[in-house]
Structures are given as structure tokens and as C-alpha cells.
């Protein structure tokens, strides 16, 4: 309870920060995510739906990056850490009108659960060349409903403070065997002023024949697909995801996960 009170106080303080902070739309930001925010996807999943912080009952951290760089060195990276409450930072490097630019998106949030009903709230802001990407501070409200051990259904609503801009994300994860050996998942995202039939749909299937190995196939609208492979131990996991369009590799995303026993 003290943890939740501390995060609420931090949200109140940050609401007065003048920096901007709407993160990139879910379809572009979700490349390193193995399945869906409705599944048990740790700290990274909670950056898309803060209700997922309620699933992180022990300290956990995710670090991700990709091979799309503007300059030499580590770029386009992100980190998320927490336990029922958490913090994330996501850096986006790109070419601006006068050369290389970057924006770092920050978020704090927390989640709670009562039975199979989970809820959470988060606050986001940004730093860097925010005017080039039209960033604005936002609040995120999420829920995940688990009517059975095999099914998770999630919804998140992001509202830009002081404007009418908003994002919606519906997500779902089905485990027919009741565990992580087989997961069928899907997401539908509406960005800003898109109407209900203009959103982005994606989904796929993840298999884990052994606890130490995970393979995932994801399809996105427009013919793009992703193949992801993960190797895990009880304390850590490493994932690599390749995205393809028309048979050509577009990018590779990497994810390193650490958690306590």
C-alpha cells in the first residue's frame, strides 16, 4: 500500500512537468514484445498496459534495443524495471530536419489485482527533441481480465492531457493447455483520431516445448511478419526477433529479461 501511495505522489508531481511524452503508437513500439500485453510479459508488457504491473510480484527488469541506428553505437533502446510498480525509459533515435535527433519517453505506473481482475494507471512524459515528434504528456488506464487460467483479455486507454488525442489497445492471450507451452495472442490498436475500423491488427502463436526455449510467429497487417526465438533460464531470458516484408529482413529486435526467484 505504501508503494502505491508513493507512485501516486510521483504522478501528482510529474503532472506539473512541462515536457512532453506520448510514446510511439503501439504497432511501432511493440516489435520487441514476445506476445501480447494481456499475457504475462513482465515489465515490458506493463509499459503498454499498466495493469500488467500487478503480475510482477517479484523484482523484474527488461532491456531491449534494435539494429536500426542513426549513428554508431547503441540506439533505439528501452528499459523497464519494477515490482507491482515500475518505471520505464524508451529512446527513439531518428534523422531530424538538421541531422540526427532523439526523444526519450518515460513512464511510471503501478497495478493492483483482486482475483482475476487487474487494473493499473501510468503517467508518461518525454525529453529530447520532443517538438519534432509532437509529444504530449499522457495518462494511461489499463485493465486485464482473467476469467479462467487459460484466457486473458486486456484493454488500455491513453489520454493526452489537455487535448482530445487518445489511443486504445485491445489485447488477448489464450493458453489452450493452461500453461505457457502454447499461446495464441492478438492485439488491435487505434491511434489518435482513428475510428473503430481503422486500427492496426496483429497476432500470432507462441510455443514453448521446453521451459528454456520459446519460438513465436507474429503477423501484422500489410503482409509483414515476425519470427522470434528466446532462450531462458529461471533468472534470465534472451530474445531475438526478425521482421520481414516481401521476403526481406527489415529489422532485428533484441530483448534481455532478468527476474528474481
C-alpha positions in Angstrom: 0.0 0.0 0.0 2.9 2.4 0.8 4.4 1.6 -2.7 1.1 2.6 -4.4 0.9 5.8 -2.3 4.5 6.7 -3.3 3.7 6.2 -7.0 0.5 8.3 -6.7 2.6 11.1 -5.2 5.1 10.9 -8.0 2.3 11.0 -10.6 1.0 14.2 -9.0 4.4 15.9 -9.0 5.1 14.9 -12.6 1.7 16.2 -13.8 3.2 19.7 -13.4 6.2 18.9 -15.7 6.1 20.9 -18.9 8.0 18.3 -21.0 6.0 16.2 -23.5 5.6 12.5 -23.6 3.1 10.5 -25.8 5.0 7.3 -26.8 5.1 6.0 -30.3 1.9 4.1 -31.4 1.7 0.5 -30.2 2.3 -1.2 -33.6 5.7 0.6 -33.9 6.7 0.2 -30.3 5.7 -3.5 -29.8 8.3 -5.1 -32.0 10.4 -6.4 -29.1 7.3 -7.8 -27.2 7.3 -11.6 -27.5 3.5 -12.0 -27.3 0.8 -9.6 -26.0 0.4 -7.1 -23.1 -2.6 -9.3 -21.9 -0.2 -12.2 -21.4 2.4 -12.4 -18.6 5.0 -10.2 -20.4 6.7 -8.7 -17.4 7.9 -5.1 -17.2 7.9 -4.5 -21.0 4.3 -5.6 -21.2 3.4 -3.2 -18.4 4.6 -0.3 -20.5 1.7 -0.9 -22.9 -0.9 -1.8 -20.2 -0.1 -0.7 -16.6 -2.5 -3.4 -15.2 0.3 -5.9 -16.1 2.4 -4.4 -13.2 0.1 -6.4 -11.0 1.6 -9.6 -12.5 5.1 -8.7 -11.5 5.1 -10.0 -7.9 8.9 -10.1 -7.8 11.5 -7.6 -9.0 12.0 -7.8 -12.7 13.7 -5.8 -15.5 13.6 -5.8 -19.3 16.2 -4.2 -21.6 15.6 -4.0 -25.4 17.2 -2.5 -28.5 17.3 -2.9 -32.3 19.7 -2.7 -35.2 18.2 0.4 -36.8 20.8 3.0 -35.8 21.3 6.6 -37.0 24.8 7.0 -35.6 27.4 4.4 -34.4 26.7 3.0 -31.0 23.7 1.7 -29.0 20.5 3.5 -30.1 16.7 2.9 -30.1 16.8 1.2 -26.8 14.5 0.8 -23.8 14.5 -0.3 -20.2 11.6 -1.2 -17.8 12.0 -2.2 -14.2 9.7 -2.8 -11.2 7.6 -4.9 -8.9 3.9 -4.1 -8.9 5.0 -0.5 -9.6 7.6 0.4 -12.1 9.5 2.8 -14.3 10.4 2.7 -18.0 12.5 4.7 -20.5 12.4 4.3 -24.2 14.8 6.1 -26.5 13.9 6.8 -30.2 16.8 7.8 -32.5 15.9 9.3 -35.9 17.0 11.8 -38.6 15.6 15.2 -38.0 15.5 18.2 -40.4 19.0 19.2 -39.5 20.6 15.9 -38.6 20.4 13.1 -36.0 17.8 13.6 -33.3 16.4 11.7 -30.4 13.5 11.5 -28.0 13.4 9.6 -24.8 9.9 8.6 -23.5 9.5 8.0 -19.8 6.7 6.3 -17.8 5.8 5.5 -14.2 2.9 3.3 -13.3 1.5 0.7 -10.9 -1.1 -2.1 -10.9 -3.2 -4.0 -8.5 -5.3 -7.1 -8.6 -8.4 -8.6 -7.0 -8.9 -12.2 -8.0 -8.8 -12.4 -11.8 -9.4 -8.7 -12.3 -6.3 -6.5 -12.7 -6.1 -2.7 -13.0 -3.4 -0.1 -13.4 -2.5 3.5 -14.1 0.6 5.2 -15.6 1.8 8.6 -16.4 4.1 9.4 -19.4 6.4 12.3 -20.4 9.4 12.8 -22.6 12.7 14.6 -23.1 15.0 15.5 -26.0 13.8 16.7 -29.4 10.1 16.4 -28.5 8.8 19.0 -30.8 9.9 17.0 -33.8 7.6 14.1 -32.8 4.8 16.2 -31.3 5.0 14.7 -27.9 2.4 15.4 -25.1 2.1 14.2 -21.5 -0.5 11.5 -21.1 -2.3 9.2 -18.6 -2.8 5.6 -19.3 -5.5 3.5 -17.7 -5.5 -0.3 -18.2 -7.3 -3.5 -17.2 -6.7 -7.2 -17.7 -9.4 -9.7 -17.0 -8.7 -13.3 -16.4 -12.0 -15.2 -16.4 -10.0 -18.5 -16.5 -6.4 -19.6 -16.2 -6.4 -20.1 -20.0 -7.7 -16.7 -21.1 -6.5 -13.1 -20.6 -8.3 -10.1 -22.1 -6.8 -6.6 -21.8 -7.8 -3.1 -22.6 -5.8 0.2 -22.3 -6.8 3.8 -22.8 -4.2 6.5 -23.2 -5.4 10.1 -22.9 -3.2 13.0 -23.9 -3.5 15.7 -21.1 -5.1 18.9 -22.3 -6.2 17.6 -25.8 -8.7 15.3 -27.3 -6.0 12.8 -28.5 -6.3 9.3 -27.3 -5.1 5.7 -28.0 -6.9 2.5 -27.5 -5.5 -1.0 -27.3 -7.4 -4.3 -27.1 -5.4 -7.4 -26.5 -5.9 -11.1 -25.7 -3.9 -14.2 -24.9 -5.3 -17.8 -25.0 -3.4 -20.7 -23.5 -5.4 -23.9 -24.6 -3.2 -26.1 -22.4 -3.5 -23.9 -19.4 0.2 -23.0 -19.4 2.9 -21.3 -21.5 3.6 -24.3 -23.8 1.2 -22.9 -26.4 -0.1 -19.3 -26.5 -2.4 -17.7 -29.2 -2.4 -14.0 -29.0 -3.7 -10.9 -30.8 -3.9 -7.1 -30.5 -5.9 -4.3 -32.0 -4.7 -0.7 -31.7 -6.4 2.6 -32.5 -4.2 5.7 -32.6 -5.3 9.3 -32.1 -8.5 10.0 -34.0 -8.8 6.7 -35.9 -12.3 5.3 -35.9 -13.1 1.7 -34.9 -12.3 0.1 -38.3 -9.1 2.0 -39.0 -6.9 0.3 -36.4 -3.9 -1.9 -36.7 -4.4 -5.7 -36.2 -1.7 -8.2 -35.3 -1.5 -11.6 -33.8 0.4 -14.9 -33.7 1.3 -18.1 -31.9 4.0 -18.8 -29.4 5.2 -22.3 -28.5 7.4 -23.3 -25.6 8.1 -27.1 -25.8 10.7 -26.7 -23.0 10.9 -24.0 -20.3 14.3 -23.0 -21.8 13.1 -22.4 -25.4 10.4 -20.2 -26.9 9.5 -19.7 -30.6 7.0 -17.1 -31.8 5.4 -16.2 -35.1 3.5 -12.9 -35.5 1.6 -11.5 -38.5 0.9 -7.8 -39.0 -1.4 -6.1 -41.4 0.3 -5.2 -44.7 2.0 -8.6 -45.0 4.8 -8.0 -42.5 5.6 -10.9 -40.2 8.0 -11.6 -37.3 9.9 -14.7 -36.2 11.2 -14.6 -32.7 13.4 -17.1 -30.7 14.0 -16.9 -27.0 16.3 -18.9 -24.7 15.6 -18.7 -20.9 16.8 -19.8 -17.5 14.9 -19.4 -14.2 16.5 -15.9 -13.7 17.1 -14.6 -17.2 16.0 -14.8 -20.8 17.2 -13.5 -24.2 15.0 -13.0 -27.2 15.8 -12.0 -30.8 13.0 -11.1 -33.3 13.5 -10.7 -37.0 10.8 -8.8 -39.0 10.3 -9.4 -42.7 8.3 -7.7 -45.5 8.1 -9.2 -49.0 10.8 -11.7 -48.0 13.3 -9.1 -47.0 14.5 -8.6 -43.4 13.5 -5.2 -42.1 15.0 -5.1 -38.6 16.1 -7.2 -35.7 14.9 -6.5 -32.1 16.7 -7.9 -29.0 15.2 -8.3 -25.5 17.0 -9.3 -22.3 14.9 -10.1 -19.3 16.0 -10.5 -15.7 13.9 -11.6 -12.7 14.3 -12.8 -9.2 13.2 -16.2 -7.9 
